[in-house]
Amino acid sequence: MEYIPRFILPWQSENWESVQDVLNNTTVNNEDDIDIIIFKIYDEHNAKLGSILKKIFDCPNPVISREKFFNVIFPYIKRNILDMEKKFKNTYIDLLLSQNTQFICIPRTEVLGLISGAFLSIYDSYNYTMCESEYVFGKFSFEYLYKNELIEPIKCLLHYFDVCYSRELKGRIDGNILIHRVSMNRIPKWKDLDVKFCRVFASNMGTIDEALTNEFVNFSDTIIGSEDFGNYDTFRQSFDMIIGRPETLIARLICCKMESNEAISVIGSEKFSIFENGKMIDTYQDTTDKINGTIISRIIFLDSSKNIEQQYTVNFSRDLNKAFSGFYTDSQAITSPIATGLWGNEFEGIDQEIKALQQILAAAFAHRELLYFVNGDRQLADKINNFSDFLILNNKTIKEVLIAYEALKKENKTNLSSWRNVLSRLKEKI
């Protein structure tokens, strides 16, 4: 019999009876009772969800009231977990493993059930039918948020459950979430491509998440949401986008760590909240178009090489290929520009002109326009716009740019200080 790595759903796991017993027989009337439930399920003494909830409910204009949470939302979360066996078609979820291009489609009602389970920490390594040393997954829980009493992300989750509850009353939870893992096993011959460039619109105003488009790049760690979900000191932009769209977390559940030739896309996730710099700014009404209930949006997860010394040489091709694997799609439904921006900005010493060049080249071969946000750096925005205009007005090709880049690389070798103003210097050589 073929061994297939899978995520085993809760009612097939060894502790399901104890989870049912706790949820059915533990009375929950206040914040302390919430921590008792998590302790009984997860045996976690440091769970501080109750303390977080108390602070949320006691603040002016809470996202939901204490009464609504204990009378409506918590019973709803509990029911989502206990009803999993009725709602799910299978007893497992296939996993999207590294070095395989594949996708999976999950109904949003099932995604809601899975996130409800994560809210009460019912999953652990036993749900994965493979050795963790072979495939590295991030833990599908909010343990880090609870231990560190991160109030603002929990507000987003409560709002998500509240909206889902209201819609379920009206029978309006429909559509699917599609997760697409792309592994580039056949690398394009970039230096042979007589492909012309697509338009790039760079702006020093606004953010990726605010762009008027349906496709957004999420500059992620190799594990979606990082190893400890909620530890957003490094990948803040990534966390902000994920917590505002909780359904994207399903990719964390079923996708192991990204390899150097891979990208992951989540199609169909809805934006419920605006979250910026560690704060829930506001709720959000997502009016994105739908097809058969599925939201026509795509979140593209890309990680960056971290070796600063090799960003101009070895890792130039690495991230060029990664960008292309994320930008390219054969979907006829998604044709809007891709909102992107500062890639690898979490790591000191990353050259943002090089990262822009990689994305411009990748977008050209993928035949996609870019909306490029530079976090207030007007000088960089001007450089990118001028470079893009030059390429298009002069009918330049990928091949011509890379020939010029190779010449520049031979001149500079490994002298990092000589790589300043790459885009303008390339214009001189093309």
N, C-alpha and C positions, 0 to 999 in steps of 0.2 A: 504493500500500500504506500502511495506517495505521501511523503511528509510535507504538509503545507503549513507554513507559519500563519497564524491567525490570531485575532483578538477574540477571546471567548467572552460572550456576553454574560452579565452577572448571574442570571438564573442557572447557568451551567457551571458556575465556579463553586469551589468547595465551601465558601462561607455564606452562600446565598440564604440559607435557612436562618442563620443568625442575623443577617441584615434584615430580612423580613420580620423577624421577631422584634428587633429593636424598633423598626419603623411602625409596626402595628401596635406595640404595647408600651411605648414610652410616651408619656404625656408631655406635651410641649405647650407651655403657657407663657414662658419668658425667655430672656436671652441665656440664662444659665442652663436651661433645659436643652438648648441647641448644642452647647459644648458637651453636655452629657451624652447626647446622641452620637456626636462625632467620636467621643472617647470610646463608646461602646462598639462602634463600627470599626474604627481605625486604630483603637488603643493608643491614641495620641494625646498626651497630657498637655501639650503646649498649644492645642487648638484654641484660638481666641476669637472665633467667629462671633460668639455671644457679645464679647466686649466691643467688637467692631459695630455690630448691629445697634447696640445701646447708644454709641456715639452718633450713629446715623439718625436714629429715631429722635434723639434729644436735640439735634441741631435745628435751626429755623428752616422751615420749608423742606422737610426731608423728601427724598425721591419717592418713597412710599411711607405711609404711617405705620407705627408699631401695631395698631389694631388690624390694619389690612394685612400686614405680613403674617401675624400669628393666626388670623381667622381665615385668610384666603390664600396668600402666596405660599406659605410653608406647606399647608396641606396639598396645594397644587404640585409643588416640587416633589413631595413624598409620593403622591399618586403617579406622577410621571415615572418614578423609579419602579414602583410596585407593578405598574401596568406594562412595563417593558416587554414581558413575555407575550402579552396579547398583541402589542403593536408591531413587534419586529417579525419579519418574514423568516429570518434565519436565526440560528443559535450562535452565530459568529459573524465577524467582519473580516474580509480579506484585507491583508496589509499590503501597502505599497512599499516594496523593499528597494534597496539601492541597486543600480545598474540594470533597471528594467523600466522601459517606457510603458506606462499603464495608467488606467484611471478607474475610479469607482464612483458610483452615484448612490447617495443616501438621502431618503426623504427628510425634509426638514422636521417633521414630527419625531423621527427617530433621533435626529441630532439633538433636539430639545431634551429627549429622554436621557441621552448620554451626558449632556452638560448638567442636567439635574443630578445625575449620579456623581459627577465630579464635585458638585457643590457640597455634597455630604461625604466625599472622600471614600466611595465604596470600591474603587479600583486599586489594584496593586499589581506587582509583577506576575502574579499567578494568572492574570487574564491573558498574558502573552504566551503562546505555545512555541516558544523558541528560546534559545540561550541569549541572554542580554548582552553577553560579551561579543556575540556575532553581529547583532543588529542593535544599535544604540537608539533608544527612544527617550523622549522627555516624559516625565511623570504626568499623567492626565488627572491633575487635581489642582486645587487652589491652596495647597498646604503652605507655600511660601507667603502668600497674601495673608493668611490667617496668623501665622507665627509672628509676622512683622507688623501686624495690625495696620495694613494698608487699606484705609477706608475708601478712598476714591474709586479704585477698581471695583470694589464690592457694590458700590452704588450703581455702576453700569450693569452688573449682573442682575441686581434686583430689578432694575428698569426693564431689562430683557425679559425676565420671567413675568413681570407685570403686563407687558405688551402681549406676550404670547398667551397669557391667561385670558385677556380681553378678547383676543382674536379667536381663541378656541370657543369661547361662549357664542361667537357668531359663526363658527364653523369655517374660519378663514385661514387656517394654517395649511398652506399648500406649497407646492414646488419642491425642488431638490437642491442639494448641495453636491457639486461634482468636484472631486479632487483629482488633479492630473499631475502625475510625476513624469518628467521628461529626463531621460538619460541619453546624452549625445555620444553614441558609440561610433558614429561616423562623422568625423570632424570635417567641416567645410574646408576646401582649399582656398583660403581667403585671398591669397596673392594672385589667384587666377580669375577672380570675379570681376567681370566688366559690368558691374551693377551700379547704377546711379543712386544718388542719395535722396532720402525723403526729408521733408521739412522738419526742423527742430525749432520750437518756440521756447526760449529760455526767459525766465522771469525772476526778479529779485523780490517779488511780492507773492504772498500766499504760501501754501504748503501743498504737498502731494495729495493729502487727504481732502483738500478743499477743491481740487480740480474739477472742472465741468467735463467729465468724461466717465467712461465705464470701466477703465482699466487702470490699476494702481500698482506701482512697485512697492513691495515691502522689503526693505533692506534688513535682512534677518541674520540670526546666527545659523549655524549649520543645523541645529535643532530648532524647529519653529517654536518661537516663544522663549528660546534659550533653555539651558538645562533646568534652571529653577524658574518656572513661570511666575513673573511678578518682580524678579530681580532685574529691573530695567535701568540700572545705572549706566549700562553700556548701550544696549539696543533700545533706546527710549522711543524713537520714531516707530520702530516695529511694534513695540508693546502698545503704544497709543492707538495704532490702527487696529490691532487685534482685539483689544478690550472694547473698542467701540463697535466691533463686529464679532460678537462672541461665537457665531457659527463657524468662523474660520478656525477655531480651536480644534475642530474635528480632524484637521490635517495633522495636528500634533499627536492625536491619538493613533492614527494609522500610518503615518510616514516616519520612517527612521531617519537618522542623521543624513543630510545631503552630502554627496561626494562632490569632488571638484568639477565634474562634468554634468551636474544636475541642477534642475530648477523645479519648483513645485508651484502649481496654480490652484487656487480655490475659486470656483465659479458658483455664483448664486447666493453668496452671503449678503445679508442685509446690514446696513449701518443703523444702529439703534441710538448711539450716543456720540457726542463730540468730546474727545478726551485729548488733552494736550498738557505736556510737561507735568505729568503726575496728578492732573486735576480733571474731574468730570465737569466740563464747561456747561453742557446743556444736553437735553434729550434731542433726538433727531428724527425727522419724518422722511424716510427714504422714498423718493418718488421715481426711482429708476424703473425703466420699462421691464416688462416681464414677458416671457413666452411660456404658455401653459403653466403659469404660476411661478416659474423659476426666474429669479432676478437676473437680468443680463448685465452682470458685472464680473470682473476677474481681478483677483489679488494675486500678484506674481511675487513669490518669495525667492530672493537672491541673497546668497552670502558672498562675502568678499574675501579675496586672498589677504593674508595678514602680514606677509613677508615684505616689508617696505623696500628692502634692498633689491628685490627681484620684480617689483611692480612694473618696471619698464622693459623687462626681458622675459624671463620664463613665465611669470604670472600675467603678463599682458595677454597672451593667448588663452590662458586659463579663464580669465574673467570675460574676455571677448566671447568665448564659446558659451560660457554660462549665461551671459546676457542674451545671446541669440536663442538659447534653449528656452528662456523665459518669454522672450518677446514673440517668438513665432507661434502662430496658431493657424490651423486650417478651418477654424469655425467661421461660417458665413454670417453668424449672428453678431460677432464681436469685431467691429471694424473701426472703433473710435481711437483717437490718439492715446498713447500710453503716458500716464503721469509718472514721472520719475524725478531723480535729482541727485543729491550728494551721496555717493556710494562709498562705503567704507569710512565714512566720516568719523566713526567711533574710534578709529585707530590713528594715533598721532603720526604724521609724516606721509599720509596718503596724498598723492597728487591728484587733485580734482579735475585738472585738465586731461590727464590720462584716463580717468574714469569716464569723463564725458566723451572722449574719443572712442573708447570701447563701446559705449552705448550707442553713439551715432553710427558706427560701423555695423553693429548688430542690428539696429533698427532698419538700416538700409537693406540688408539682405532679407530681413523679415517683412519688408515693405510696409513699415509702420511709421507714422509720425510720432514725435515726442513732444510732450509738454514738460519742460525741464525747470524744476524749482531749486533755487540755490540759497535759500535761507538768508535773504537780505544782501548777498554778495553781488552788488551791481556790476562790479568790474568783471567778475566771472561770467555773469549773464551776458554782458556785452561781447566778451570773447567768444562764447558759444554761438551767439546769434550771428556774429560776423563770420565765423568759420563756416557755419551752416549756409549762410547766404553765398559765400564764396564758392562752396562746393556745387551748389545748385545752379547758380548763374553761369558757371564755367563748365557745366556738364561733366564734372569730375566723377571718377569711379572708385570703388573700393580698392581695386588693383593699384591705381595711381597713388592713392593715399598711403597704402602699405609699402609701396616701393620707396616713397619719400621717407616713411617712418623707419624702414630698414637702414636707409642712408644716414638718417639722424642717429640711429642707434650705434652704428659703426663709429661715428664721430665721437659720441659721448661715452661709449663703453659703459663702465660702471661708476662714472663720476656723477653722483647724484646732483651736485650743485649746478651742473651744466644743463640740467633738464628743465630749466625755467622757461615759461612761455612756449610750451610745446605747440599749441594750436597756431600761434602766429609764425613760429619757425617752420612748421609744416607747410603753411601757405607759401612761404618763400621757395620751398623745394619742389612743390608739385608742378 
